[in-house]
Amino acid sequence: MKKIVIFIFLLTLSIISYSHSASEIKATFDFNSKMLYVTVEHSVKDVKSHYIKKIEIQINGKTIITQNYTKQQNENNQDAAYLITDALIGDKITINASCNILGTKKFTLLLNQPENNE
């Protein structure tokens, strides 16, 4: 029994050390195209066994998009783009990214008045 407990403990420890949440989320919103561009930085060795499994988008606390993945785009990050026609100045967009093994990361983007480049 003692060996089983030690084995389970070591297995759990190895899974925790192998997995990690995303290191950073970057996001921008283009008011002209109404596009939200998201980059979830998540360094992995094998994009098929360790990856960002889900990106969830919320506006003002309401979930509007949930996208699931079965592998990561590359060994460094997962990029995504979403058309969000209902976004308004002052809205708060929250992005949640989940690793398929363990860990989540959250980023909040406040939509401010776009700068006029004219």
A tleap script that builds the chain and sets N, CA, C and O, in Angstrom:
source leaprc.protein.ff14SB
mol = sequence {
  NMET LYS LYS ILE VAL ILE PHE ILE PHE LEU
  LEU THR LEU SER ILE ILE SER TYR SER HIE
  SER ALA SER GLU ILE LYS ALA THR PHE ASP
  PHE ASN SER LYS MET LEU TYR VAL THR VAL
  GLU HIE SER VAL LYS ASP VAL LYS SER HIE
  TYR ILE LYS LYS ILE GLU ILE GLN ILE ASN
  GLY LYS THR ILE ILE THR GLN ASN TYR THR
  LYS GLN GLN ASN GLU ASN ASN GLN ASP ALA
  ALA TYR LEU ILE THR ASP ALA LEU ILE GLY
  ASP LYS ILE THR ILE ASN ALA SER CYS ASN
  ILE LEU GLY THR LYS LYS PHE THR LEU LEU
  LEU ASN GLN PRO GLU ASN ASN CGLU
}
set mol.1.N position { 0.830 -1.195 0.000 }
set mol.1.CA position { 0.000 0.000 0.000 }
set mol.1.C position { 0.868 1.250 0.000 }
set mol.1.O position { 0.567 2.225 -0.689 }
set mol.2.N position { 1.933 1.216 0.767 }
set mol.2.CA position { 2.831 2.363 0.867 }
set mol.2.C position { 3.483 2.656 -0.487 }
set mol.2.O position { 3.668 3.818 -0.849 }
set mol.3.N position { 3.830 1.605 -1.232 }
set mol.3.CA position { 4.451 1.784 -2.545 }
set mol.3.C position { 3.466 2.410 -3.535 }
set mol.3.O position { 3.858 3.210 -4.384 }
set mol.4.N position { 2.208 2.050 -3.425 }
set mol.4.CA position { 1.189 2.613 -4.314 }
set mol.4.C position { 1.019 4.104 -4.047 }
set mol.4.O position { 0.925 4.895 -4.985 }
set mol.5.N position { 0.980 4.485 -2.795 }
set mol.5.CA position { 0.839 5.897 -2.427 }
set mol.5.C position { 2.044 6.690 -2.928 }
set mol.5.O position { 1.885 7.784 -3.469 }
set mol.6.N position { 3.234 6.151 -2.753 }
set mol.6.CA position { 4.449 6.825 -3.235 }
set mol.6.C position { 4.426 6.934 -4.755 }
set mol.6.O position { 4.793 7.975 -5.301 }
set mol.7.N position { 4.003 5.884 -5.444 }
set mol.7.CA position { 3.922 5.907 -6.902 }
set mol.7.C position { 2.944 6.985 -7.382 }
set mol.7.O position { 3.259 7.754 -8.290 }
set mol.8.N position { 1.766 7.037 -6.773 }
set mol.8.CA position { 0.766 8.038 -7.149 }
set mol.8.C position { 1.289 9.446 -6.878 }
set mol.8.O position { 1.088 10.347 -7.693 }
set mol.9.N position { 1.946 9.643 -5.760 }
set mol.9.CA position { 2.524 10.939 -5.431 }
set mol.9.C position { 3.563 11.359 -6.474 }
set mol.9.O position { 3.540 12.494 -6.949 }
set mol.10.N position { 4.466 10.454 -6.829 }
set mol.10.CA position { 5.499 10.769 -7.820 }
set mol.10.C position { 4.898 11.004 -9.204 }
set mol.10.O position { 5.363 11.875 -9.940 }
set mol.11.N position { 3.889 10.250 -9.556 }
set mol.11.CA position { 3.216 10.443 -10.840 }
set mol.11.C position { 2.550 11.821 -10.894 }
set mol.11.O position { 2.674 12.535 -11.890 }
set mol.12.N position { 1.850 12.187 -9.833 }
set mol.12.CA position { 1.212 13.496 -9.760 }
set mol.12.C position { 2.245 14.607 -9.836 }
set mol.12.O position { 2.037 15.598 -10.537 }
set mol.13.N position { 3.341 14.458 -9.133 }
set mol.13.CA position { 4.409 15.453 -9.143 }
set mol.13.C position { 5.008 15.611 -10.535 }
set mol.13.O position { 5.300 16.727 -10.963 }
set mol.14.N position { 5.192 14.504 -11.241 }
set mol.14.CA position { 5.759 14.589 -12.591 }
set mol.14.C position { 4.795 15.257 -13.562 }
set mol.14.O position { 5.235 16.007 -14.433 }
set mol.15.N position { 3.494 15.009 -13.438 }
set mol.15.CA position { 2.507 15.657 -14.291 }
set mol.15.C position { 2.489 17.156 -14.032 }
set mol.15.O position { 2.442 17.947 -14.974 }
set mol.16.N position { 2.526 17.549 -12.782 }
set mol.16.CA position { 2.519 18.962 -12.429 }
set mol.16.C position { 3.773 19.657 -12.946 }
set mol.16.O position { 3.691 20.781 -13.442 }
set mol.17.N position { 4.920 19.015 -12.840 }
set mol.17.CA position { 6.150 19.649 -13.309 }
set mol.17.C position { 6.207 19.716 -14.830 }
set mol.17.O position { 6.851 20.609 -15.381 }
set mol.18.N position { 5.548 18.792 -15.517 }
set mol.18.CA position { 5.528 18.759 -16.980 }
set mol.18.C position { 4.580 19.814 -17.545 }
set mol.18.O position { 4.853 20.387 -18.599 }
set mol.19.N position { 3.489 20.070 -16.865 }
set mol.19.CA position { 2.471 20.979 -17.379 }
set mol.19.C position { 2.648 22.378 -16.804 }
set mol.19.O position { 3.276 22.577 -15.764 }
set mol.20.N position { 2.079 23.322 -17.507 }
set mol.20.CA position { 2.103 24.698 -17.050 }
set mol.20.C position { 1.066 25.487 -17.831 }
set mol.20.O position { 0.699 25.132 -18.951 }
set mol.21.N position { 0.610 26.550 -17.221 }
set mol.21.CA position { -0.344 27.406 -17.915 }
set mol.21.C position { 0.404 28.275 -18.913 }
set mol.21.O position { 1.634 28.297 -18.934 }
set mol.22.N position { -0.333 28.975 -19.721 }
set mol.22.CA position { 0.266 29.900 -20.670 }
set mol.22.C position { 1.089 30.933 -19.912 }
set mol.22.O position { 0.732 31.324 -18.801 }
set mol.23.N position { 2.192 31.374 -20.516 }
set mol.23.CA position { 3.024 32.365 -19.834 }
set mol.23.C position { 2.481 33.774 -20.005 }
set mol.23.O position { 2.666 34.620 -19.129 }
set mol.24.N position { 1.806 34.038 -21.135 }
set mol.24.CA position { 1.285 35.376 -21.379 }
set mol.24.C position { 0.203 35.320 -22.451 }
set mol.24.O position { 0.220 34.464 -23.336 }
set mol.25.N position { -0.733 36.248 -22.346 }
set mol.25.CA position { -1.737 36.433 -23.389 }
set mol.25.C position { -1.611 37.867 -23.868 }
set mol.25.O position { -1.580 38.807 -23.073 }
set mol.26.N position { -1.539 38.017 -25.193 }
set mol.26.CA position { -1.520 39.338 -25.810 }
set mol.26.C position { -2.770 39.454 -26.673 }
set mol.26.O position { -3.153 38.503 -27.354 }
set mol.27.N position { -3.400 40.619 -26.641 }
set mol.27.CA position { -4.612 40.801 -27.434 }
set mol.27.C position { -4.743 42.246 -27.879 }
set mol.27.O position { -4.399 43.177 -27.151 }
set mol.28.N position { -5.249 42.408 -29.091 }
set mol.28.CA position { -5.573 43.736 -29.624 }
set mol.28.C position { -6.931 43.653 -30.302 }
set mol.28.O position { -7.341 42.603 -30.796 }
set mol.29.N position { -7.613 44.790 -30.311 }
set mol.29.CA position { -8.906 44.858 -30.980 }
set mol.29.C position { -8.855 45.953 -32.024 }
set mol.29.O position { -8.477 47.087 -31.728 }
set mol.30.N position { -9.236 45.614 -33.252 }
set mol.30.CA position { -9.279 46.571 -34.363 }
set mol.30.C position { -10.724 47.037 -34.528 }
set mol.30.O position { -11.589 46.261 -34.936 }
set mol.31.N position { -10.981 48.308 -34.209 }
set mol.31.CA position { -12.347 48.830 -34.275 }
set mol.31.C position { -12.878 48.892 -35.700 }
set mol.31.O position { -14.082 48.750 -35.916 }
set mol.32.N position { -11.998 49.102 -36.675 }
set mol.32.CA position { -12.445 49.191 -38.072 }
set mol.32.C position { -12.969 47.852 -38.578 }
set mol.32.O position { -14.031 47.794 -39.196 }
set mol.33.N position { -12.242 46.797 -38.323 }
set mol.33.CA position { -12.649 45.467 -38.810 }
set mol.33.C position { -13.463 44.691 -37.791 }
set mol.33.O position { -14.035 43.651 -38.117 }
set mol.34.N position { -13.522 45.187 -36.549 }
set mol.34.CA position { -14.204 44.504 -35.440 }
set mol.34.C position { -13.555 43.147 -35.119 }
set mol.34.O position { -14.226 42.217 -34.671 }
set mol.35.N position { -12.247 43.054 -35.356 }
set mol.35.CA position { -11.508 41.805 -35.130 }
set mol.35.C position { -10.715 41.878 -33.826 }
set mol.35.O position { -10.058 42.877 -33.532 }
set mol.36.N position { -10.794 40.794 -33.054 }
set mol.36.CA position { -9.977 40.608 -31.863 }
set mol.36.C position { -8.867 39.638 -32.233 }
set mol.36.O position { -9.133 38.522 -32.679 }
set mol.37.N position { -7.622 40.063 -32.046 }
set mol.37.CA position { -6.460 39.224 -32.341 }
set mol.37.C position { -5.833 38.794 -31.020 }
set mol.37.O position { -5.525 39.629 -30.169 }
set mol.38.N position { -5.647 37.490 -30.854 }
set mol.38.CA position { -5.155 36.924 -29.600 }
set mol.38.C position { -3.928 36.059 -29.870 }
set mol.38.O position { -3.905 35.262 -30.808 }
set mol.39.N position { -2.909 36.233 -29.031 }
set mol.39.CA position { -1.746 35.343 -29.024 }
set mol.39.C position { -1.575 34.824 -27.608 }
set mol.39.O position { -1.409 35.599 -26.666 }
set mol.40.N position { -1.616 33.501 -27.466 }
set mol.40.CA position { -1.399 32.863 -26.174 }
set mol.40.C position { -0.012 32.229 -26.222 }
set mol.40.O position { 0.219 31.264 -26.951 }
set mol.41.N position { 0.906 32.786 -25.435 }
set mol.41.CA position { 2.265 32.251 -25.400 }
set mol.41.C position { 2.304 31.054 -24.453 }
set mol.41.O position { 1.942 31.153 -23.281 }
set mol.42.N position { 2.755 29.917 -24.997 }
set mol.42.CA position { 2.753 28.657 -24.256 }
set mol.42.C position { 3.804 27.751 -24.884 }
set mol.42.O position { 3.527 27.068 -25.870 }
set mol.43.N position { 4.996 27.741 -24.325 }
set mol.43.CA position { 6.103 26.961 -24.884 }
set mol.43.C position { 5.961 25.490 -24.531 }
set mol.43.O position { 5.806 25.125 -23.366 }
set mol.44.N position { 6.016 24.647 -25.569 }
set mol.44.CA position { 5.875 23.200 -25.392 }
set mol.44.C position { 6.874 22.483 -26.289 }
set mol.44.O position { 7.403 23.064 -27.236 }
set mol.45.N position { 7.125 21.218 -25.982 }
set mol.45.CA position { 8.018 20.407 -26.816 }
set mol.45.C position { 7.241 19.639 -27.877 }
set mol.45.O position { 7.732 19.447 -28.990 }
set mol.46.N position { 6.038 19.201 -27.541 }
set mol.46.CA position { 5.228 18.421 -28.471 }
set mol.46.C position { 3.831 19.040 -28.552 }
set mol.46.O position { 3.062 18.969 -27.594 }
set mol.47.N position { 3.507 19.644 -29.693 }
set mol.47.CA position { 2.248 20.371 -29.856 }
set mol.47.C position { 1.012 19.472 -29.857 }
set mol.47.O position { -0.111 19.965 -29.747 }
set mol.48.N position { 1.210 18.154 -29.980 }
set mol.48.CA position { 0.078 17.231 -29.989 }
set mol.48.C position { -0.246 16.669 -28.600 }
set mol.48.O position { -1.372 16.238 -28.354 }
set mol.49.N position { 0.735 16.675 -27.697 }
set mol.49.CA position { 0.479 16.111 -26.370 }
set mol.49.C position { 0.367 17.177 -25.276 }
set mol.49.O position { -0.164 16.902 -24.200 }
set mol.50.N position { 0.857 18.381 -25.539 }
set mol.50.CA position { 0.806 19.464 -24.553 }
set mol.50.C position { 0.486 20.741 -25.320 }
set mol.50.O position { 1.299 21.213 -26.115 }
set mol.51.N position { -0.698 21.300 -25.082 }
set mol.51.CA position { -1.160 22.396 -25.921 }
set mol.51.C position { -2.221 23.235 -25.216 }
set mol.51.O position { -2.752 22.847 -24.175 }
set mol.52.N position { -2.518 24.391 -25.804 }
set mol.52.CA position { -3.647 25.188 -25.352 }
set mol.52.C position { -4.904 24.500 -25.877 }
set mol.52.O position { -5.119 24.413 -27.085 }
set mol.53.N position { -5.730 24.012 -24.950 }
set mol.53.CA position { -6.907 23.234 -25.373 }
set mol.53.C position { -8.149 24.098 -25.569 }
set mol.53.O position { -9.069 23.709 -26.289 }
set mol.54.N position { -8.178 25.286 -24.921 }
set mol.54.CA position { -9.388 26.092 -25.032 }
set mol.54.C position { -9.065 27.571 -24.866 }
set mol.54.O position { -8.284 27.963 -23.999 }
set mol.55.N position { -9.684 28.375 -25.714 }
set mol.55.CA position { -9.675 29.830 -25.549 }
set mol.55.C position { -11.134 30.249 -25.426 }
set mol.55.O position { -11.972 29.897 -26.256 }
set mol.56.N position { -11.418 31.008 -24.374 }
set mol.56.CA position { -12.768 31.490 -24.121 }
set mol.56.C position { -12.748 33.013 -24.109 }
set mol.56.O position { -11.885 33.624 -23.478 }
set mol.57.N position { -13.705 33.626 -24.811 }
set mol.57.CA position { -13.810 35.082 -24.887 }
set mol.57.C position { -15.093 35.517 -24.193 }
set mol.57.O position { -16.169 34.978 -24.450 }
set mol.58.N position { -14.959 36.506 -23.303 }
set mol.58.CA position { -16.111 37.080 -22.616 }
set mol.58.C position { -16.148 38.582 -22.873 }
set mol.58.O position { -15.105 39.233 -22.936 }
set mol.59.N position { -17.337 39.122 -23.019 }
set mol.59.CA position { -17.516 40.574 -23.049 }
set mol.59.C position { -18.365 40.936 -21.842 }
set mol.59.O position { -19.488 40.457 -21.681 }
set mol.60.N position { -17.806 41.792 -20.999 }
set mol.60.CA position { -18.490 42.257 -19.791 }
set mol.60.C position { -19.042 41.092 -18.959 }
set mol.60.O position { -20.145 41.165 -18.419 }
set mol.61.N position { -18.244 40.013 -18.871 }
set mol.61.CA position { -18.600 38.872 -18.041 }
set mol.61.C position { -19.453 37.807 -18.709 }
set mol.61.O position { -19.704 36.761 -18.111 }
set mol.62.N position { -19.909 38.050 -19.943 }
set mol.62.CA position { -20.751 37.083 -20.651 }
set mol.62.C position { -19.904 36.356 -21.698 }
set mol.62.O position { -19.286 36.989 -22.554 }
set mol.63.N position { -19.881 35.028 -21.624 }
set mol.63.CA position { -19.121 34.237 -22.590 }
set mol.63.C position { -19.795 34.309 -23.953 }
set mol.63.O position { -20.978 34.003 -24.097 }
set mol.64.N position { -19.003 34.725 -24.963 }
set mol.64.CA position { -19.547 34.829 -26.320 }
set mol.64.C position { -18.877 33.847 -27.283 }
set mol.64.O position { -19.457 33.509 -28.315 }
set mol.65.N position { -17.671 33.387 -26.961 }
set mol.65.CA position { -16.950 32.451 -27.829 }
set mol.65.C position { -16.210 31.447 -26.957 }
set mol.65.O position { -15.570 31.824 -25.976 }
set mol.66.N position { -16.295 30.184 -27.310 }
set mol.66.CA position { -15.461 29.139 -26.729 }
set mol.66.C position { -14.904 28.333 -27.896 }
set mol.66.O position { -15.655 27.737 -28.669 }
set mol.67.N position { -13.574 28.321 -28.013 }
set mol.67.CA position { -12.935 27.570 -29.080 }
set mol.67.C position { -12.043 26.500 -28.467 }
set mol.67.O position { -11.202 26.790 -27.617 }
set mol.68.N position { -12.238 25.256 -28.910 }
set mol.68.CA position { -11.461 24.123 -28.423 }
set mol.68.C position { -10.443 23.698 -29.477 }
set mol.68.O position { -10.700 23.774 -30.678 }
set mol.69.N position { -9.291 23.252 -29.006 }
set mol.69.CA position { -8.202 22.810 -29.880 }
set mol.69.C position { -7.796 21.390 -29.510 }
set mol.69.O position { -7.998 20.955 -28.376 }
set mol.70.N position { -7.226 20.672 -30.467 }
set mol.70.CA position { -6.696 19.330 -30.225 }
set mol.70.C position { -5.183 19.283 -30.369 }
set mol.70.O position { -4.569 18.245 -30.122 }
set mol.71.N position { -4.581 20.392 -30.764 }
set mol.71.CA position { -3.128 20.552 -30.786 }
set mol.71.C position { -2.830 22.045 -30.855 }
set mol.71.O position { -3.705 22.859 -31.150 }
set mol.72.N position { -1.587 22.381 -30.579 }
set mol.72.CA position { -1.185 23.774 -30.588 }
set mol.72.C position { -0.585 24.126 -31.944 }
set mol.72.O position { 0.036 23.284 -32.593 }
set mol.73.N position { -0.769 25.346 -32.359 }
set mol.73.CA position { -0.323 25.825 -33.660 }
set mol.73.C position { 1.173 25.630 -33.898 }
set mol.73.O position { 1.580 25.199 -34.977 }
set mol.74.N position { 1.992 25.947 -32.894 }
set mol.74.CA position { 3.437 25.729 -32.980 }
set mol.74.C position { 3.985 25.558 -31.567 }
set mol.74.O position { 3.221 25.569 -30.603 }
set mol.75.N position { 5.283 25.401 -31.438 }
set mol.75.CA position { 5.883 25.122 -30.126 }
set mol.75.C position { 5.927 26.332 -29.192 }
set mol.75.O position { 6.275 26.194 -28.019 }
set mol.76.N position { 5.578 27.509 -29.700 }
set mol.76.CA position { 5.680 28.726 -28.889 }
set mol.76.C position { 4.344 29.348 -28.499 }
set mol.76.O position { 4.220 29.915 -27.413 }
set mol.77.N position { 3.342 29.246 -29.374 }
set mol.77.CA position { 2.097 29.947 -29.080 }
set mol.77.C position { 0.916 29.382 -29.860 }
set mol.77.O position { 1.052 28.533 -30.742 }
set mol.78.N position { -0.250 29.902 -29.483 }
set mol.78.CA position { -1.496 29.618 -30.194 }
set mol.78.C position { -2.097 30.975 -30.559 }
set mol.78.O position { -2.411 31.773 -29.675 }
set mol.79.N position { -2.258 31.238 -31.849 }
set mol.79.CA position { -2.865 32.479 -32.315 }
set mol.79.C position { -4.318 32.234 -32.682 }
set mol.79.O position { -4.691 31.140 -33.105 }
set mol.80.N position { -5.135 33.274 -32.513 }
set mol.80.CA position { -6.541 33.180 -32.881 }
set mol.80.C position { -7.036 34.572 -33.256 }
set mol.80.O position { -6.503 35.579 -32.792 }
set mol.81.N position { -8.052 34.614 -34.094 }
set mol.81.CA position { -8.689 35.876 -34.484 }
set mol.81.C position { -10.199 35.663 -34.468 }
set mol.81.O position { -10.703 34.645 -34.944 }
set mol.82.N position { -10.904 36.633 -33.916 }
set mol.82.CA position { -12.357 36.507 -33.764 }
set mol.82.C position { -13.048 37.784 -34.229 }
set mol.82.O position { -12.624 38.888 -33.889 }
set mol.83.N position { -14.094 37.628 -34.993 }
set mol.83.CA position { -14.939 38.747 -35.394 }
set mol.83.C position { -15.944 38.989 -34.272 }
set mol.83.O position { -16.734 38.111 -33.924 }
set mol.84.N position { -15.899 40.201 -33.712 }
set mol.84.CA position { -16.800 40.536 -32.607 }
set mol.84.C position { -17.522 41.827 -32.975 }
set mol.84.O position { -17.044 42.925 -32.690 }
set mol.85.N position { -18.667 41.680 -33.605 }
set mol.85.CA position { -19.398 42.836 -34.129 }
set mol.85.C position { -20.092 43.653 -33.040 }
set mol.85.O position { -20.411 44.822 -33.256 }
set mol.86.N position { -20.327 43.055 -31.880 }
set mol.86.CA position { -21.062 43.743 -30.811 }
set mol.86.C position { -20.173 44.546 -29.875 }
set mol.86.O position { -20.691 45.204 -28.972 }
set mol.87.N position { -18.862 44.520 -30.052 }
set mol.87.CA position { -17.955 45.204 -29.123 }
set mol.87.C position { -18.086 46.717 -29.238 }
set mol.87.O position { -18.143 47.271 -30.336 }
set mol.88.N position { -18.132 47.370 -28.088 }
set mol.88.CA position { -18.277 48.821 -28.029 }
set mol.88.C position { -17.181 49.427 -27.159 }
set mol.88.O position { -16.579 48.744 -26.330 }
set mol.89.N position { -16.936 50.713 -27.360 }
set mol.89.CA position { -15.986 51.423 -26.521 }
set mol.89.C position { -16.464 51.319 -25.072 }
set mol.89.O position { -17.641 51.529 -24.782 }
set mol.90.N position { -15.541 50.996 -24.172 }
set mol.90.CA position { -15.865 50.828 -22.758 }
set mol.90.C position { -16.098 49.384 -22.349 }
set mol.90.O position { -16.115 49.071 -21.159 }
set mol.91.N position { -16.278 48.497 -23.331 }
set mol.91.CA position { -16.465 47.082 -23.013 }
set mol.91.C position { -15.186 46.479 -22.454 }
set mol.91.O position { -14.078 46.913 -22.772 }
set mol.92.N position { -15.366 45.475 -21.619 }
set mol.92.CA position { -14.249 44.733 -21.055 }
set mol.92.C position { -14.247 43.339 -21.663 }
set mol.92.O position { -15.172 42.554 -21.450 }
set mol.93.N position { -13.184 43.035 -22.435 }
set mol.93.CA position { -13.047 41.708 -23.042 }
set mol.93.C position { -12.091 40.896 -22.181 }
set mol.93.O position { -10.960 41.315 -21.932 }
set mol.94.N position { -12.547 39.736 -21.729 }
set mol.94.CA position { -11.718 38.837 -20.930 }
set mol.94.C position { -11.418 37.603 -21.762 }
set mol.94.O position { -12.312 37.005 -22.361 }
set mol.95.N position { -10.137 37.230 -21.788 }
set mol.95.CA position { -9.687 36.062 -22.538 }
set mol.95.C position { -9.146 35.054 -21.542 }
set mol.95.O position { -8.245 35.366 -20.763 }
set mol.96.N position { -9.694 33.843 -21.566 }
set mol.96.CA position { -9.229 32.748 -20.721 }
set mol.96.C position { -8.626 31.669 -21.616 }
set mol.96.O position { -9.259 31.225 -22.574 }
set mol.97.N position { -7.403 31.251 -21.300 }
set mol.97.CA position { -6.744 30.187 -22.063 }
set mol.97.C position { -6.420 29.049 -21.105 }
set mol.97.O position { -5.892 29.273 -20.016 }
set mol.98.N position { -6.742 27.816 -21.522 }
set mol.98.CA position { -6.522 26.638 -20.687 }
set mol.98.C position { -5.582 25.661 -21.371 }
set mol.98.O position { -5.713 25.381 -22.563 }
set mol.99.N position { -4.626 25.143 -20.593 }
set mol.99.CA position { -3.718 24.099 -21.052 }
set mol.99.C position { -4.448 22.755 -20.957 }
set mol.99.O position { -5.273 22.558 -20.065 }
set mol.100.N position { -4.144 21.833 -21.878 }
set mol.100.CA position { -4.822 20.537 -21.853 }
set mol.100.C position { -4.408 19.669 -20.667 }
set mol.100.O position { -5.119 18.727 -20.317 }
set mol.101.N position { -3.272 19.973 -20.047 }
set mol.101.CA position { -2.816 19.160 -18.917 }
set mol.101.C position { -3.191 19.825 -17.591 }
set mol.101.O position { -3.827 19.210 -16.736 }
set mol.102.N position { -2.795 21.068 -17.434 }
set mol.102.CA position { -3.078 21.763 -16.181 }
set mol.102.C position { -2.766 23.236 -16.347 }
set mol.102.O position { -1.756 23.587 -16.956 }
set mol.103.N position { -3.595 24.085 -15.828 }
set mol.103.CA position { -3.302 25.503 -15.779 }
set mol.103.C position { -4.146 26.353 -16.706 }
set mol.103.O position { -4.498 25.948 -17.814 }
set mol.104.N position { -4.461 27.553 -16.217 }
set mol.104.CA position { -5.203 28.535 -17.002 }
set mol.104.C position { -4.536 29.895 -16.856 }
set mol.104.O position { -3.793 30.147 -15.907 }
set mol.105.N position { -4.816 30.755 -17.812 }
set mol.105.CA position { -4.301 32.126 -17.787 }
set mol.105.C position { -5.437 33.036 -18.233 }
set mol.105.O position { -6.220 32.682 -19.114 }
set mol.106.N position { -5.518 34.220 -17.610 }
set mol.106.CA position { -6.574 35.175 -17.921 }
set mol.106.C position { -5.946 36.512 -18.293 }
set mol.106.O position { -4.934 36.921 -17.724 }
set mol.107.N position { -6.566 37.185 -19.258 }
set mol.107.CA position { -6.137 38.515 -19.670 }
set mol.107.C position { -7.385 39.349 -19.921 }
set mol.107.O position { -8.353 38.862 -20.503 }
set mol.108.N position { -7.365 40.609 -19.482 }
set mol.108.CA position { -8.504 41.490 -19.682 }
set mol.108.C position { -8.071 42.695 -20.503 }
set mol.108.O position { -7.053 43.328 -20.225 }
set mol.109.N position { -8.871 42.995 -21.523 }
set mol.109.CA position { -8.617 44.108 -22.424 }
set mol.109.C position { -9.794 45.068 -22.324 }
set mol.109.O position { -10.935 44.679 -22.570 }
set mol.110.N position { -9.520 46.334 -21.960 }
set mol.110.CA position { -10.554 47.355 -21.898 }
set mol.110.C position { -10.546 48.101 -23.221 }
set mol.110.O position { -9.515 48.635 -23.630 }
set mol.111.N position { -11.688 48.139 -23.890 }
set mol.111.CA position { -11.768 48.785 -25.198 }
set mol.111.C position { -11.910 50.291 -25.015 }
set mol.111.O position { -12.975 50.792 -24.655 }
set mol.112.N position { -10.825 50.995 -25.269 }
set mol.112.CA position { -10.797 52.451 -25.182 }
set mol.112.C position { -11.060 53.055 -26.545 }
set mol.112.O position { -11.050 52.361 -27.561 }
set mol.113.N position { -11.294 54.347 -26.553 }
set mol.113.CA position { -11.491 55.086 -27.806 }
set mol.113.C position { -10.280 54.873 -28.702 }
set mol.113.O position { -9.154 55.116 -28.267 }
set mol.114.N position { -10.478 54.422 -29.955 }
set mol.114.CA position { -9.345 54.243 -30.850 }
set mol.114.C position { -8.689 55.570 -31.177 }
set mol.114.O position { -9.367 56.594 -31.267 }
set mol.115.N position { -7.377 55.562 -31.355 }
set mol.115.CA position { -6.643 56.771 -31.689 }
set mol.115.C position { -6.920 57.137 -33.137 }
set mol.115.O position { -6.985 56.271 -34.009 }
set mol.116.N position { -7.081 58.425 -33.380 }
set mol.116.CA position { -7.295 58.923 -34.738 }
set mol.116.C position { -5.934 59.244 -35.343 }
set mol.116.O position { -5.243 60.148 -34.874 }
set mol.117.N position { -5.548 58.512 -36.379 }
set mol.117.CA position { -4.222 58.687 -36.987 }
set mol.117.C position { -4.221 59.689 -38.132 }
set mol.117.O position { -3.252 59.733 -38.890 }
set mol.118.N position { -5.248 60.481 -38.285 }
set mol.118.CA position { -5.294 61.446 -39.378 }
set mol.118.C position { -4.589 62.722 -39.004 }
set mol.118.O position { -4.529 63.653 -39.807 }
savepdb mol mol.pdb
quit
